[in-house]
């Protein structure tokens, strides 16, 4: 195997890693607000459930 072939394989691997990193960054940037909103919805739901349980048990 020649040095040229090794360099070509190395460049291909590097390009794939960079492409994967760019894809991950895009997903985080594009989906970030929706994930944050979902987290806030879950927090509100858990808080409401805790309040209802406390009221039912008479501990509030």
N, C-alpha and C positions, 0 to 999 in steps of 0.2 A: 504494500500500500504506500503510495507516495505522499509526500508532505502536502501537496496541493489537495488531494482528496481529504486528508485529515482536516485541513483548514476549511474546506467547503462544508464538511459535516459539522464542524465547530460553529461556523456562522449560521447554519440552519438551526442548530439547537438554540443559539442565542436569540435568533429572530423569533423562534417559537416562545421562548420565555418572555421576551419583551411584549409579544402580542398577547400572551396570557395575562401579563401584568396590566396592560392597557385595558383589556376586557374587564378585569376585576375592578379597576378604578372606575370605568364607565358604569358598571353595575352598581357600585357603591354610590356614585354621584346621582344616578338616575333613580335608584330605588330608596335612597336615604330618607327623603321626606315621607314616603309612604310607610316605611318601617317605623319611623319616629311616631307617626300618627297612630299606627297600630299599637305601639307600646303605650301611648297615652290612653287609648281606648281600653286596653287591658288593665291598666292601673285604675282607671275610673270604675271599671266593672268589679275589680277586687275590692276596692274601697267601699263601693255600695253594698256588696255582699257582706263584708265585715260589719258594716253598720247595721244591716238588717239582722244578722245573727246576734249581734250585741243587744239590739232592741228586743228580739225574740227571747233571749235568755235573761233579759232584765239586768244586764251588767253595764248598761250605759246610763 
